[in-house]
Amino acid sequence: MKITKTTHILFIAFIITIIFSNSLKNNFVWDDKFLIADNPYIKNWHYFSKMFTDQIYAGDGLGSNFYRPLQLISYAIDYHIWKLTPFGYHLTSLLLHIFNAALVYIIIDIIGMYSHIAFFTSLFFGIAPAISSTTYYIPARSDLLMAFFVFLSMLCFIKYREKKKKMLYVISIASFALSLLCKEMAVALPMLLVIEIFRAGKRQIKSFKALLPYIAVLLVYIFLRLTVLNFSKGLNPLIDYTFPASISLWRRILTDFKVILMYLRILVFPLGLHMEWYVEPAKKIFQPDILLSILGVIFLIFAVKKASRKYNLILFGSLWFLFSLLPVLNIYPISVFFGEGWLYIPSVGFFIILSVIFKDMIKPKAGKVLYSLFIGLFLIYYAAFTIGYGKVWKDSVNVFNNILRYEPKNPFTPLTHNNLAIAYYGIGEFKKSVEYCKKSIEGNPGNSQAYDNMGVAYAALGKNIKAIKCFKKAISLKKDYISSYTNLSHAYNNIGLKDKAIQISKIAININPESYEAHCNLGYMYLDKGDADKSIEYFKKAAMIKRYNYEPYYCLGSIYMKNKNYKEALDEYSKALELGLSDHDFYNKIGFAYIKNRKFQEAEEAFRHSLALKKDQSEPRNNLGNLYSMFGYFKLAIEEYRGALSIEPDNKGMYDNIMKTKKEWKQALIKGSRLKAQGSRH
């Protein structure tokens, strides 16, 4: 069999699929709750324009200054295919990573003129442990999408310079613009194009003029991000987004020497991988770790300079690594100093160098057999770490425990403890949740969110008095903490102090008239008190606050159904359906509303949809039986009743339905025979 470039790419895709296949079994973790599970933006295309005008966490009401519209669109596409099944989202990320590895192969093959260099660069990139979190962690979709468009832009630019086809140039510029809509780090692309132009030789110097449209796109993007797309207000108070900004530029630059060596270290020795790396900022140049880091970087510069005289791809790879890393080196201060995901594009430069070392330095000296052995062992080494790291991403509890394993104590540890408390709450381990809330408070006594979360965990344990104390403490630390007010209201309601609960929710509304949760709280509590009119009033207000959230419409529909206002009920249920409510129980309810509004075909479809979502249900089968019986489809009705009875064998009502339908069927047959006999006599 002839080994072609296509064979190389297919082999690389196969290896990546095998190594990352464990990711397809992983659950949603960490920010998946805010970006996917609780995000109305991705569940309805009514929000499409908001994806381009809001920051990425706006759908769940959280603050950030991250502008990633294409990431949200990719989630929306996933949601409309997979709903909230994690498998589909992980599959999309895996496919994107495979596409990116293929693009890396094609780019390096063109610029290096060696298919072996392209093959190993792409293969190392595809299975590297240091960047594997980008594939395992669904919110890192921004890196995958950004890289896809950056690589596509580079490829089209290189091809344009070779073939002079303007369409390739247009696609390259458009891809750059799209990459900026995925993640801010894409600003490095023009610098990557510059080093590619230099690599091509001085005769290509006129190509610099071709960079002007890229610079124009970049300037427009920067202007928009500093003005209408600047979302820096309203950030999460638990996260100090200005941490590096509080440090002088000189100290940040000194810290960068240590950061660069840390990145190189995890690329070579991927030990201790985790998501919340803390880097102690440099205080002065004359401290041992900073001096050693500076000397290490200087040594690497001289090594690259010497090796590049013979192997020009080493200089190209080094500049690729450095230039694509520049946006996250805190020259312009960003959130933290170090992140594994930030290595995704820069790592390609490192793997170019590594491939050259294996092919052009080790192979000639070691011979073909030893060279193949070294390559094989290195790939096994990488694969083992990547597969092992994949197990960490199984769920949020594993992710945060892994962070604490390597970062047991730093300024962000209280936040990690708080996140772990939320993770334990999510899997029903409420005592563990309380334990880690307490640890978070020990590290940061003013942590109002930890008190609020501890109160929620105590409430889940049935310890409402302790919960109330926690919510009150959270409010004392943060007077306008709406979440604690609404949770406190729940706790009072749980112990029977309904009037007190209503009073607390009204206080929350006085503090923030746009509090969706407080309005919903009052809707539920007035409904519990039997005051349907007041309940409807507050659910309608909640619907006005979050127009694209299905919850208040569902509640209104249920109230109208109970009051036999079937037309209004169907109107509200239809809005909830349009906005993404799609669980099996809801389809049963809207099916019944369709029947009451004499929309029988829609009712049948709703009951069938409910069964498609959950087969072992008796209610939709019984409802289908009633529907078929109503129109004289007695055989179909009996089949559905029997199906319902097989699920609930002790349900006398369903047995009675079968007997009643058999009787009606018999009567219909007798009546039909008589009519037929009368017709023949005539």
Phi, psi and omega per residue, in radians:
M1 nan 2.242 3.131
K2 -1.331 2.257 3.129
I3 -1.518 1.992 -3.122
T4 -1.932 3.094 3.075
K5 -1.117 -0.648 3.089
T6 -1.104 -0.701 3.092
T7 -1.055 -0.767 3.100
H8 -0.992 -0.868 -3.077
I9 -1.125 -0.733 3.128
L10 -1.134 -0.659 3.106
F11 -1.140 -0.779 3.114
I12 -1.055 -0.770 3.120
A13 -1.066 -0.692 3.131
F14 -1.114 -0.816 -3.134
I15 -1.093 -0.769 3.123
I16 -1.065 -0.757 -3.137
T17 -1.072 -0.767 3.137
I18 -1.084 -0.832 -3.045
I19 -1.209 -0.632 -3.093
F20 -1.694 0.103 -3.104
S21 -1.043 -0.496 3.129
N22 -1.138 -0.384 -3.129
S23 -1.170 -0.438 -3.092
L24 -1.205 -0.266 3.125
K25 -1.669 -0.130 -3.065
N26 -1.292 2.694 3.120
N27 -1.512 3.122 2.925
F28 -1.213 2.495 3.107
V29 -2.383 2.670 2.919
W30 0.943 -2.037 -3.057
D31 -1.254 -0.082 3.069
D32 -1.007 -0.566 3.125
K33 -1.043 -0.799 -3.064
F34 -1.399 -0.662 -3.048
L35 -1.488 -0.415 -3.061
I36 -2.173 -1.191 -2.983
A37 -1.015 -0.763 -3.086
D38 -1.847 0.311 -3.036
N39 -1.792 1.822 3.136
P40 -1.150 -0.391 -3.094
Y41 -1.012 -0.654 -3.056
I42 -1.508 -0.139 -3.024
K43 -1.685 -0.135 -3.127
N44 -2.610 2.307 -3.094
W45 -1.251 -0.097 3.015
H46 -1.044 -0.435 -3.091
Y47 -1.514 0.051 -3.012
F48 -0.920 -0.814 -3.117
S49 -1.147 -0.595 -3.136
K50 -1.167 -0.468 3.097
M51 -1.067 -0.470 -3.120
F52 -1.675 -0.183 -3.097
T53 -2.001 -0.164 -3.133
D54 -2.025 2.838 3.012
Q55 -1.357 2.917 -2.884
I56 -1.172 -0.475 -3.106
Y57 -1.654 0.069 -3.047
A58 -1.053 -0.579 -3.100
G59 -1.044 -0.576 3.131
D60 -1.742 0.167 3.059
G61 1.396 0.201 3.126
L62 -1.661 2.759 -3.125
G63 -1.739 2.554 3.015
S64 -2.938 3.013 3.052
N65 -2.086 0.532 3.140
F66 -1.694 2.114 -3.122
Y67 -1.892 1.829 -3.015
R68 -2.414 1.073 -3.063
P69 -1.044 -0.666 -3.105
L70 -1.221 -0.490 3.048
Q71 -1.118 -0.777 3.115
L72 -1.120 -0.699 3.128
I73 -1.103 -0.688 3.116
S74 -1.112 -0.666 3.078
Y75 -1.153 -0.683 3.137
A76 -1.089 -0.725 3.097
I77 -1.108 -0.793 3.085
D78 -1.002 -0.796 -3.078
Y79 -1.075 -0.718 -3.091
H80 -1.297 -0.209 3.029
I81 -1.706 -0.806 -2.953
W82 -1.917 -0.127 -2.993
K83 1.010 -2.168 -3.100
L84 -1.949 0.711 3.070
T85 -1.633 1.971 -3.052
P86 -0.985 -0.572 -3.110
F87 -0.857 -0.821 -3.062
G88 -1.117 -0.681 -3.136
Y89 -1.206 -0.706 3.088
H90 -1.162 -0.644 3.120
L91 -1.098 -0.751 3.108
T92 -1.048 -0.786 3.132
S93 -1.088 -0.726 3.133
L94 -1.107 -0.761 3.135
L95 -1.118 -0.694 3.097
L96 -1.086 -0.720 3.120
H97 -1.107 -0.692 3.105
I98 -1.121 -0.780 3.101
F99 -1.034 -0.724 -3.134
N100 -1.133 -0.711 3.101
A101 -1.089 -0.674 3.108
A102 -1.122 -0.731 3.119
L103 -1.141 -0.680 3.082
V104 -1.046 -0.777 3.118
Y105 -1.005 -0.841 -3.071
I106 -1.128 -0.750 -3.126
I107 -1.104 -0.866 -3.086
I108 -1.181 -0.590 3.090
D109 -1.084 -0.683 -3.130
I110 -1.232 -0.816 -3.032
I111 -1.443 -0.438 -3.073
G112 -1.668 -0.388 -3.138
M113 1.124 0.245 3.102
Y114 -2.236 2.012 -3.122
S115 -1.164 -0.489 3.119
H116 -1.180 -0.720 3.093
I117 -1.092 -0.784 3.122
A118 -1.088 -0.730 -3.109
F119 -1.080 -0.884 -3.069
F120 -1.292 -0.603 3.061
T121 -1.041 -0.819 -3.126
S122 -1.169 -0.711 -3.132
L123 -1.166 -0.794 3.078
F124 -1.039 -0.781 3.109
F125 -1.045 -0.724 -3.063
G126 -1.158 -0.554 -3.039
I127 -2.040 0.137 -3.048
A128 -1.099 2.214 3.132
P129 -1.095 -0.653 -3.035
A130 -1.085 -0.489 -3.137
I131 -1.935 0.146 -3.064
S132 -1.172 -0.454 3.131
S133 -1.072 -0.442 3.126
T134 -1.095 -0.553 3.094
T135 -1.543 -0.640 -3.113
Y136 -1.254 -0.585 -2.999
Y137 -1.727 1.959 -3.015
I138 -1.023 -0.723 3.101
P139 -1.083 -0.258 3.047
A140 -1.350 0.140 3.045
R141 -0.935 -0.542 3.128
S142 -1.017 -0.712 3.120
D143 -1.167 -0.728 -3.127
L144 -1.126 -0.797 -3.141
L145 -1.163 -0.771 3.121
M146 -1.021 -0.821 -3.126
A147 -1.084 -0.705 3.132
F148 -0.992 -0.837 -3.101
F149 -1.299 -0.573 3.068
V150 -1.128 -0.833 3.137
F151 -1.117 -0.717 3.126
L152 -1.108 -0.715 3.114
S153 -1.094 -0.777 3.113
M154 -1.072 -0.807 -3.109
L155 -1.052 -0.796 -3.126
C156 -1.178 -0.606 3.104
F157 -1.129 -0.796 3.139
I158 -1.119 -0.762 3.126
K159 -1.137 -0.642 3.119
Y160 -1.090 -0.744 -3.130
R161 -1.172 -0.467 3.115
E162 -1.414 -0.794 -2.977
K163 -1.820 -0.196 3.109
K164 1.035 0.549 3.080
K165 -1.611 2.054 -3.037
K166 -1.084 -0.540 -3.133
M167 -1.063 -0.653 3.082
L168 -1.105 -0.665 3.112
Y169 -1.125 -0.774 3.132
V170 -1.101 -0.774 3.131
I171 -1.089 -0.686 3.136
S172 -1.092 -0.812 3.141
I173 -1.130 -0.765 3.126
A174 -1.089 -0.688 3.127
S175 -1.131 -0.652 3.072
F176 -1.085 -0.779 3.112
A177 -1.052 -0.718 3.128
L178 -1.179 -0.624 3.122
S179 -1.094 -0.609 3.117
L180 -1.197 -0.435 3.096
L181 -1.439 -0.020 3.098
C182 -1.764 -0.771 -3.136
K183 -2.887 2.569 -3.053
E184 -1.106 -0.454 -3.079
M185 -1.071 -0.282 -3.136
A186 -1.132 -0.181 3.117
V187 -1.046 -0.273 -3.122
A188 -1.324 -0.224 -3.036
L189 -0.966 -0.838 3.141
P190 -0.947 -0.615 3.119
M191 -1.187 -0.632 3.083
L192 -1.155 -0.638 3.093
L193 -1.182 -0.595 3.104
V194 -1.086 -0.816 -3.110
I195 -1.210 -0.497 3.060
E196 -1.191 -0.676 3.101
I197 -1.117 -0.769 3.107
F198 -1.100 -0.699 3.138
R199 -1.061 -0.591 -3.096
A200 -1.255 -0.260 3.082
G201 1.880 2.826 -3.066
K202 -1.110 -0.431 -3.139
R203 -1.134 -0.244 -3.137
Q204 -1.742 0.295 -3.053
I205 -1.069 -0.477 3.122
K206 -1.128 -0.297 3.136
S207 -1.130 -0.325 3.128
F208 -1.066 -0.525 3.102
K209 -1.107 -0.507 -3.136
A210 -1.208 -0.221 -3.140
L211 -1.438 -0.216 -3.067
L212 -0.999 -0.760 3.102
P213 -1.085 -0.581 3.105
Y214 -1.149 -0.732 3.108
I215 -1.114 -0.686 3.124
A216 -1.105 -0.793 3.107
V217 -1.056 -0.749 -3.133
L218 -1.102 -0.759 -3.132
L219 -1.138 -0.703 3.092
V220 -1.102 -0.750 3.125
Y221 -1.064 -0.836 -3.137
I222 -1.072 -0.734 3.114
F223 -1.045 -0.811 -3.125
L224 -1.138 -0.682 -3.127
R225 -1.222 -0.449 3.112
L226 -1.509 -0.194 -3.079
T227 -2.115 -1.740 -3.000
V228 -1.196 -0.378 3.136
L229 -1.888 0.484 3.069
N230 -1.696 1.985 -3.065
F231 -1.985 0.577 -2.990
S232 -1.216 -0.260 3.120
K233 -1.473 2.673 3.056
G234 1.315 0.537 -3.133
L235 -1.310 2.795 3.101
N236 -1.060 2.081 -3.052
P237 -1.191 -0.272 -3.138
L238 -1.367 -0.296 -3.111
I239 -1.934 2.143 3.141
D240 -1.485 1.574 -3.106
Y241 -1.203 -0.273 -3.102
T242 -1.731 0.255 -3.074
F243 -0.919 -0.977 3.099
P244 -1.148 -0.509 -3.130
A245 -1.159 -0.373 3.133
S246 -1.401 -0.063 -3.124
I247 -1.894 2.487 -3.091
S248 -1.126 2.720 3.133
L249 -1.001 -0.724 -3.127
W250 -1.052 -0.755 3.136
R251 -1.204 -0.614 3.108
R252 -1.146 -0.712 3.127
I253 -1.134 -0.744 3.085
L254 -1.060 -0.714 3.121
T255 -1.110 -0.549 -3.108
D256 -1.075 -0.548 3.113
F257 -1.067 -0.720 3.109
K258 -1.201 -0.698 -3.111
V259 -1.103 -0.764 -3.133
I260 -1.050 -0.762 3.124
L261 -1.184 -0.569 3.068
M262 -1.116 -0.730 3.105
Y263 -1.079 -0.792 3.141
L264 -1.136 -0.625 3.140
R265 -1.093 -0.802 -3.086
I266 -1.301 -0.342 3.035
L267 -1.268 -0.590 -3.139
V268 -1.581 -0.832 -3.136
F269 -2.103 1.561 -3.034
P270 -1.389 0.972 3.127
L271 -1.637 2.513 3.044
G272 1.239 0.546 3.135
L273 -1.175 2.361 3.096
H274 -2.844 2.989 -2.951
M275 -1.649 -0.283 -3.069
E276 -2.075 1.216 3.135
W277 -1.255 2.312 3.040
Y278 -1.946 2.204 3.117
V279 -1.953 2.106 3.108
E280 -1.203 2.074 -3.099
P281 -1.120 2.594 3.080
A282 -1.152 2.431 3.066
K283 -1.702 -0.624 3.141
K284 -2.761 2.898 -3.095
I285 -1.241 -0.574 -3.068
F286 -1.594 1.062 2.959
Q287 -2.228 2.478 -2.929
P288 -0.890 -0.852 -3.060
D289 -1.152 -0.594 -3.135
I290 -1.288 -0.753 3.107
L291 -1.064 -0.782 3.120
L292 -1.104 -0.666 3.132
S293 -1.148 -0.736 3.119
I294 -1.096 -0.788 3.115
L295 -1.086 -0.678 3.123
G296 -1.104 -0.751 3.131
V297 -1.170 -0.711 3.106
I298 -1.065 -0.760 3.103
F299 -1.028 -0.766 -3.136
L300 -1.118 -0.657 3.122
I301 -1.081 -0.791 3.132
F302 -1.175 -0.640 3.131
A303 -1.137 -0.734 3.119
V304 -1.134 -0.751 -3.136
K305 -1.052 -0.751 -3.117
K306 -1.199 -0.802 -3.094
A307 -1.186 -0.515 -3.070
S308 -1.228 -0.345 3.105
R309 -1.082 -0.544 -3.122
K310 -1.815 -0.594 -3.074
Y311 -2.146 1.674 -3.021
N312 -1.191 -0.377 3.120
L313 -1.196 -0.360 3.115
I314 -1.185 -0.725 3.071
L315 -1.134 -0.741 3.128
F316 -1.047 -0.806 3.140
G317 -1.118 -0.674 -3.139
S318 -1.143 -0.774 3.124
L319 -1.183 -0.650 3.055
W320 -1.002 -0.866 -3.121
F321 -1.021 -0.863 -3.046
L322 -1.233 -0.810 -3.049
F323 -1.189 -0.673 3.138
S324 -1.321 -0.275 3.096
L325 -1.554 -0.336 -3.058
L326 -0.906 -0.748 -3.090
P327 -1.058 -0.364 -3.104
V328 -1.954 0.314 3.104
L329 -1.616 0.211 3.031
N330 1.098 0.444 2.931
I331 -1.131 -0.802 2.828
Y332 -1.712 2.075 -2.981
P333 -1.075 2.332 3.052
I334 -2.135 -2.795 -2.943
S335 -1.216 -0.830 -3.109
V336 -2.446 3.108 -3.091
F337 -1.565 -0.404 -2.941
F338 -2.556 2.390 3.064
G339 -2.679 2.308 -3.109
E340 -1.044 -0.713 -3.105
G341 -1.073 -0.460 -3.122
W342 -1.200 -0.230 -3.140
L343 -1.440 -0.126 -2.929
Y344 -0.968 -0.984 3.118
I345 -1.332 -0.788 3.131
P346 -0.990 -0.546 -3.087
S347 -1.060 -0.458 3.126
V348 -1.016 -0.730 3.103
G349 -1.047 -0.744 3.117
F350 -1.107 -0.717 -3.087
F351 -1.285 -0.438 2.990
I352 -1.089 -0.834 3.135
I353 -1.077 -0.794 -3.116
L354 -1.071 -0.695 3.130
S355 -1.145 -0.710 3.093
V356 -1.105 -0.735 3.135
I357 -1.046 -0.812 -3.138
F358 -1.132 -0.832 -3.003
K359 -1.359 -0.807 -2.980
D360 -1.712 -0.293 -3.129
M361 -1.905 -0.844 -3.074
I362 -1.383 -0.797 -3.043
K363 -1.010 -0.823 -3.127
P364 -1.093 -0.551 -3.080
K365 -1.533 -0.681 -3.053
A366 -1.515 -0.390 -3.057
G367 1.578 2.866 -3.014
K368 -1.117 -0.699 -3.077
V369 -1.168 -0.906 -3.140
L370 -1.127 -0.635 3.104
Y371 -1.048 -0.820 3.126
S372 -1.101 -0.655 3.116
L373 -1.127 -0.790 3.125
F374 -1.044 -0.803 -3.138
I375 -1.066 -0.823 -3.118
G376 -1.056 -0.796 -3.140
L377 -1.124 -0.681 -3.142
F378 -1.142 -0.712 3.129
L379 -1.143 -0.697 3.086
I380 -1.113 -0.736 3.109
Y381 -1.018 -0.850 3.121
Y382 -1.114 -0.812 -3.083
A383 -1.068 -0.719 -3.118
A384 -1.086 -0.764 3.130
F385 -1.174 -0.704 -3.115
T386 -1.155 -0.767 3.108
I387 -1.117 -0.729 3.112
G388 -1.088 -0.717 -3.141
Y389 -1.183 -0.512 3.121
G390 -1.061 -0.548 3.128
K391 -1.164 -0.510 3.106
V392 -1.087 -0.564 -3.039
W393 -1.528 0.259 3.139
K394 -1.045 -0.752 3.113
D395 -2.774 3.038 -3.050
S396 -1.125 -0.623 -3.139
V397 -1.045 -0.793 3.115
N398 -1.109 -0.708 -3.113
V399 -1.068 -0.855 -3.066
F400 -1.304 -0.595 3.046
N401 -1.128 -0.609 3.089
N402 -1.157 -0.650 3.085
I403 -1.097 -0.807 -3.120
L404 -1.152 -0.476 3.104
R405 -1.090 -0.671 -3.083
Y406 -1.813 -0.300 3.107
E407 -2.262 1.169 -3.047
P408 -1.175 -0.404 -3.113
K409 -2.730 1.949 3.011
N410 -2.723 3.084 -3.091
P411 -1.025 -0.350 -3.105
F412 -1.735 0.022 -3.117
T413 -1.054 -0.718 3.080
P414 -0.996 -0.617 3.098
L415 -1.179 -0.703 3.105
T416 -1.121 -0.735 3.074
H417 -1.038 -0.720 3.138
N418 -1.131 -0.739 3.107
N419 -1.126 -0.654 3.116
L420 -1.183 -0.632 3.072
A421 -1.059 -0.747 3.108
I422 -1.117 -0.696 -3.129
A423 -1.128 -0.763 3.111
Y424 -1.135 -0.653 3.088
Y425 -1.068 -0.692 -3.099
G426 -1.109 -0.437 3.112
I427 -1.831 0.217 3.035
G428 1.477 0.146 3.102
E429 -1.622 1.361 -2.984
F430 -1.229 -0.573 3.105
K431 -1.159 -0.727 3.074
K432 -1.095 -0.654 3.127
S433 -1.071 -0.795 3.100
V434 -1.059 -0.745 -3.120
E435 -1.005 -0.803 -3.086
Y436 -1.372 -0.418 2.985
C437 -1.123 -0.726 3.124
K438 -1.107 -0.697 3.111
K439 -1.143 -0.666 3.103
S440 -1.100 -0.719 -3.140
I441 -1.198 -0.622 3.081
E442 -1.036 -0.715 -3.137
G443 -1.346 -0.456 -3.129
N444 -2.568 1.537 -3.075
P445 -1.039 -0.332 -3.138
G446 -1.650 0.280 -3.068
N447 -1.385 1.604 -3.087
S448 -1.142 -0.603 -3.118
Q449 -1.159 -0.621 3.116
A450 -1.140 -0.696 3.068
Y451 -1.103 -0.728 3.133
D452 -1.101 -0.801 3.130
N453 -1.131 -0.648 3.107
M454 -1.136 -0.664 3.089
G455 -1.093 -0.723 3.120
V456 -1.095 -0.725 3.128
A457 -1.153 -0.739 3.092
Y458 -1.072 -0.715 3.118
A459 -1.077 -0.696 3.118
A460 -1.142 -0.496 3.091
L461 -1.446 -0.032 -3.122
G462 1.455 0.148 -3.130
K463 -1.693 1.266 -3.003
N464 -1.203 -0.542 3.131
I465 -1.146 -0.783 3.085
K466 -1.115 -0.658 3.112
A467 -1.073 -0.783 3.142
I468 -1.045 -0.722 3.119
K469 -1.085 -0.711 3.128
C470 -1.132 -0.774 -3.126
F471 -1.131 -0.691 3.113
K472 -1.133 -0.671 3.114
K473 -1.134 -0.734 3.115
A474 -1.054 -0.723 -3.140
I475 -1.181 -0.629 3.113
S476 -1.147 -0.521 3.123
L477 -1.432 -0.483 -3.112
K478 -2.507 1.727 -2.955
K479 -1.043 -0.521 -3.083
D480 -1.853 0.538 -3.097
Y481 -1.395 1.587 -3.036
I482 -1.076 -0.691 -3.138
S483 -0.989 -0.741 -3.130
S484 -1.216 -0.609 3.073
Y485 -1.096 -0.811 -3.112
T486 -1.185 -0.645 3.088
N487 -1.198 -0.660 3.082
L488 -1.089 -0.700 3.089
S489 -1.043 -0.776 3.081
H490 -1.024 -0.792 -3.081
A491 -1.098 -0.747 3.092
Y492 -1.108 -0.685 3.117
N493 -1.115 -0.646 -3.137
N494 -1.116 -0.548 -3.132
I495 -1.692 0.234 3.027
G496 1.565 0.026 3.133
L497 -1.566 1.224 -3.014
K498 -1.156 -0.708 3.135
D499 -1.145 -0.671 3.089
K500 -1.130 -0.705 3.130
A501 -1.076 -0.768 3.119
I502 -1.107 -0.718 3.136
Q503 -1.053 -0.759 -3.119
I504 -1.138 -0.729 3.125
S505 -1.129 -0.608 3.105
K506 -1.210 -0.587 3.050
I507 -1.091 -0.733 3.120
A508 -1.050 -0.700 3.134
I509 -1.200 -0.610 3.075
N510 -1.116 -0.650 3.116
I511 -1.238 -0.764 -3.131
N512 -2.413 1.672 -3.115
P513 -1.052 -0.263 -3.136
E514 -1.731 0.347 -3.133
S515 -1.321 1.848 3.136
Y516 -1.100 -0.786 -3.081
E517 -1.087 -0.720 -3.123
A518 -1.145 -0.696 3.115
H519 -1.153 -0.735 3.086
C520 -1.107 -0.718 3.092
N521 -0.938 -0.864 -3.121
L522 -1.139 -0.628 3.074
G523 -1.035 -0.834 3.137
Y524 -1.145 -0.736 -3.060
M525 -1.230 -0.678 3.064
Y526 -1.179 -0.593 3.066
L527 -1.123 -0.711 3.109
D528 -1.101 -0.567 3.123
K529 -1.423 -0.127 3.135
G530 1.562 0.150 -3.140
D531 -1.681 1.471 -3.062
A532 -1.119 -0.649 -3.101
D533 -1.100 -0.802 3.115
K534 -1.131 -0.700 3.135
S535 -1.054 -0.812 3.117
I536 -1.053 -0.718 -3.135
E537 -1.003 -0.810 -3.069
Y538 -1.338 -0.585 3.069
F539 -1.176 -0.620 3.087
K540 -1.138 -0.675 3.095
K541 -1.154 -0.700 3.106
A542 -1.078 -0.705 3.129
A543 -1.135 -0.559 3.097
M544 -1.228 -0.583 -3.118
I545 -1.277 -0.804 3.088
K546 -2.079 1.502 -3.009
R547 -1.121 -0.399 -3.065
Y548 -1.935 0.426 3.051
N549 -1.849 2.217 -3.023
Y550 -1.325 -0.312 -3.016
E551 -0.941 -0.936 -3.098
P552 -1.132 -0.570 3.119
Y553 -1.179 -0.686 3.089
Y554 -1.096 -0.780 -3.140
C555 -1.116 -0.747 3.104
L556 -1.078 -0.746 3.113
G557 -1.040 -0.727 -3.134
S558 -1.153 -0.683 3.100
I559 -1.124 -0.804 -3.133
Y560 -1.112 -0.662 3.098
M561 -1.088 -0.766 -3.138
K562 -1.090 -0.615 -3.140
N563 -1.555 0.120 3.097
K564 1.122 0.468 3.006
N565 -1.636 1.325 -2.910
Y566 -1.192 -0.609 3.133
K567 -1.141 -0.840 3.116
E568 -1.091 -0.654 3.134
A569 -1.068 -0.813 -3.130
L570 -1.139 -0.637 3.104
D571 -1.043 -0.799 -3.106
E572 -1.245 -0.740 3.095
Y573 -1.065 -0.666 3.139
S574 -1.117 -0.651 3.083
K575 -1.138 -0.734 3.122
A576 -1.096 -0.704 3.114
L577 -1.112 -0.755 3.141
E578 -1.102 -0.546 -3.087
L579 -1.588 0.142 2.963
G580 1.950 -0.037 3.105
L581 -1.240 2.158 -2.999
S582 -2.610 0.478 3.108
D583 -1.433 2.852 -3.018
H584 -1.092 -0.663 -3.117
D585 -1.138 -0.680 3.133
F586 -1.112 -0.701 3.136
Y587 -1.115 -0.564 3.037
N588 -1.089 -0.766 -3.089
K589 -1.190 -0.796 -3.119
I590 -1.214 -0.509 3.054
G591 -1.083 -0.738 3.106
F592 -1.146 -0.658 3.099
A593 -1.142 -0.654 3.079
Y594 -1.060 -0.759 3.140
I595 -1.055 -0.769 -3.119
K596 -1.147 -0.398 3.092
N597 -1.759 0.240 3.067
R598 1.050 0.576 3.041
K599 -1.875 1.371 -2.907
F600 -1.307 -0.639 3.120
Q601 -1.126 -0.746 3.103
E602 -1.106 -0.621 3.116
A603 -1.112 -0.796 3.124
E604 -1.043 -0.782 3.135
E605 -1.073 -0.690 -3.136
A606 -1.130 -0.777 3.141
F607 -1.153 -0.683 3.093
R608 -1.123 -0.675 3.114
H609 -1.112 -0.701 3.113
S610 -1.047 -0.767 3.141
L611 -1.196 -0.553 3.097
A612 -1.130 -0.576 3.141
L613 -1.384 -0.566 -3.139
K614 -2.633 1.906 -2.999
K615 -1.255 -0.688 -3.014
D616 -1.469 1.032 3.084
Q617 -2.080 2.440 3.086
S618 -1.620 -0.591 -3.013
E619 -1.066 -0.891 -3.136
P620 -1.142 -0.555 3.078
R621 -1.156 -0.741 3.107
N622 -1.110 -0.708 3.122
N623 -1.137 -0.685 3.076
L624 -1.114 -0.691 3.076
G625 -1.026 -0.782 3.108
N626 -1.076 -0.722 -3.108
L627 -1.147 -0.801 -3.134
Y628 -1.173 -0.673 3.127
S629 -1.088 -0.665 -3.125
M630 -1.036 -0.580 -3.082
F631 -1.794 0.163 3.051
G632 1.460 0.221 3.059
Y633 -1.558 1.245 -2.943
F634 -1.171 -0.648 -3.140
K635 -1.114 -0.814 3.098
L636 -1.085 -0.696 -3.135
A637 -1.072 -0.797 -3.125
I638 -1.119 -0.668 3.098
E639 -1.044 -0.746 -3.140
E640 -1.211 -0.718 3.111
Y641 -1.073 -0.723 3.129
R642 -1.154 -0.663 3.064
G643 -1.079 -0.711 3.111
A644 -1.159 -0.705 -3.101
L645 -1.201 -0.537 3.102
S646 -1.156 -0.449 3.106
I647 -1.470 -0.654 3.098
E648 -2.169 1.381 -3.037
P649 -1.112 -0.370 -3.106
D650 -1.660 0.134 -3.106
N651 -1.453 1.818 -3.081
K652 -1.158 -0.573 -3.113
G653 -1.068 -0.694 -3.138
M654 -1.236 -0.638 3.071
Y655 -1.105 -0.744 3.110
D656 -1.081 -0.647 3.116
N657 -1.080 -0.695 3.122
I658 -1.110 -0.823 -3.116
M659 -1.112 -0.730 -3.140
K660 -1.118 -0.730 -3.130
T661 -1.179 -0.695 3.083
K662 -1.050 -0.718 3.132
K663 -1.117 -0.789 3.138
E664 -1.134 -0.657 3.113
W665 -1.101 -0.769 3.132
K666 -1.083 -0.767 3.129
Q667 -1.108 -0.679 3.130
A668 -1.142 -0.664 3.117
L669 -1.159 -0.728 3.123
I670 -1.107 -0.794 3.139
K671 -1.087 -0.711 3.132
G672 -1.126 -0.685 3.122
S673 -1.114 -0.725 3.132
R674 -1.108 -0.768 3.136
L675 -1.106 -0.638 3.129
K676 -1.172 -0.704 3.133
A677 -1.140 -0.751 3.108
Q678 -1.071 -0.685 -3.131
G679 -1.136 -0.663 -3.124
S680 -1.235 -0.580 3.107
R681 -1.172 -0.644 3.101
H682 -1.186 nan nan
